[in-house]
Amino acid sequence: GAVIKHTACPREMFSAILYARPFDSEEACIDAVLHHRVKPGDAVFIRYEGPKGSGMPEMFYTSEAISSDKELGKSIALTDGRFSGASTGPVIGHCSPEAQSGGPIALVEEGDLIELDVKERILAIVGVKGERKTPEEMDAILAERRRNWKPKPSKYPRGVLRLFSDLAASPMKGAYLKYDN
């Protein structure tokens, strides 16, 4: 699942096929945006920023950098992190399951084709290296990627943020701390 603030999304972005540009942190992504390595039509993925990945910080700077740039208005930011009510433009957050848990956002690779259809509630990987694939082909490709995927080491080796990342529920369930005694 994921959340989109559709009232802030430009109408021309309600239905689009975009090229995946995955980043494993907001810092890497904002650097690429500010140095013009992100192009119109890119689907910028900021992953490993969910509750288990880094505590689920707000992705405000990146989403605002994209939405305030006239060239990038036909790009979209997707994250397993969160965005605020002040965010504008095409932003999708709270992607679940998150990357640190092996969710689909962790399997996205550079150049994958991403289909977005807001009205039909579709957010899907539909191609590889810019080439459209059948649903069956995509299922096989993603199954192979899942077999080869390994979680990243915890960003926090100790302390309260380590406890939070170890015990956090999915963003779609509220990212609360679950504790089993």
Residue pairs with C-beta under 8 A, 6 or more apart in sequence:
1 94
1 95
1 96
1 172
2 78
2 92
2 93
2 94
2 95
2 96
2 123
3 92
3 93
3 94
4 90
4 91
4 92
4 118
5 83
5 85
5 87
5 91
6 14
6 118
8 87
8 88
8 89
8 90
8 91
9 89
9 90
9 91
9 118
10 73
10 74
10 89
10 90
12 74
13 74
13 76
13 90
13 116
13 118
14 116
14 117
14 118
14 119
15 116
15 117
15 118
15 119
16 41
16 74
16 76
16 115
16 116
17 113
17 114
17 115
17 116
17 126
17 127
18 41
18 42
18 43
18 75
18 76
18 113
18 114
18 116
19 41
19 42
19 43
19 111
19 112
19 113
19 114
19 130
20 42
20 43
20 45
20 108
20 109
20 110
20 111
20 112
20 113
20 114
20 125
21 32
21 38
21 42
21 43
21 44
21 45
21 110
22 45
22 47
22 108
22 109
22 110
23 29
23 32
23 44
23 45
23 46
23 47
24 47
24 48
24 99
24 152
25 46
25 48
25 49
25 54
26 46
26 49
26 57
26 59
26 61
26 62
26 79
26 81
29 38
29 44
29 46
29 62
29 77
30 61
30 62
30 65
32 38
32 44
33 44
33 62
33 65
33 66
33 69
33 72
34 65
38 44
38 66
38 72
38 75
39 71
39 72
39 75
40 71
40 72
40 73
40 74
40 75
41 74
41 75
42 72
42 75
42 76
43 75
43 76
43 78
43 114
43 116
44 62
44 66
44 75
44 76
44 77
44 78
45 78
45 79
45 105
45 108
46 59
46 62
46 77
46 78
46 79
46 80
46 81
47 53
47 79
47 80
47 95
47 98
47 99
47 105
47 106
47 108
48 54
48 80
48 98
48 99
48 100
48 106
48 152
48 155
49 56
49 57
49 59
49 79
49 80
49 81
49 99
50 56
50 80
50 81
50 95
50 96
50 98
50 99
50 100
50 101
50 168
50 171
50 175
51 98
51 164
51 165
51 168
51 169
51 170
51 171
51 175
52 98
52 100
52 101
52 165
52 166
52 168
53 80
53 81
53 98
53 99
53 100
53 152
53 155
53 165
54 81
54 155
54 156
54 165
55 156
55 161
55 164
55 165
56 80
56 81
56 82
56 168
56 171
56 175
57 81
57 82
58 81
58 82
58 83
58 84
59 77
59 79
59 81
59 82
59 83
59 87
59 91
59 93
60 83
60 84
60 86
60 87
62 77
62 79
63 77
63 83
63 87
63 88
63 89
63 91
64 87
64 88
64 89
65 72
66 72
66 75
66 76
66 77
66 89
66 90
66 91
67 73
67 87
67 88
67 89
67 90
67 91
68 89
73 89
73 90
75 90
76 90
76 91
76 92
76 116
77 83
77 89
77 90
77 91
77 92
78 91
78 92
78 93
78 95
78 105
78 114
78 123
79 91
79 92
79 93
79 95
79 105
80 93
80 94
80 95
80 96
80 98
80 99
80 100
80 103
80 105
80 171
81 93
82 93
82 94
82 171
83 91
83 93
92 116
92 123
93 171
94 171
94 172
95 103
95 104
95 105
95 171
96 103
96 170
96 171
96 172
96 173
97 103
97 104
97 170
98 105
98 106
98 170
98 171
99 105
99 106
99 152
100 106
100 151
100 152
100 165
101 151
101 170
102 146
102 149
102 151
104 125
104 142
106 149
107 125
107 142
107 145
107 146
107 149
108 114
108 125
109 128
109 145
111 128
111 129
111 130
112 125
112 127
112 128
112 129
113 125
113 126
113 127
113 128
113 130
113 131
113 132
114 123
114 124
114 125
114 126
115 122
115 123
115 124
115 125
115 126
116 122
116 123
124 138
125 138
125 142
126 132
126 133
126 138
127 133
127 138
128 138
128 141
133 141
154 162
154 165
154 166
155 161
155 165
156 162
156 165
163 177
164 177
167 177
167 178
167 179
168 175
168 176
168 177
168 178
169 175
169 176
169 177
169 178
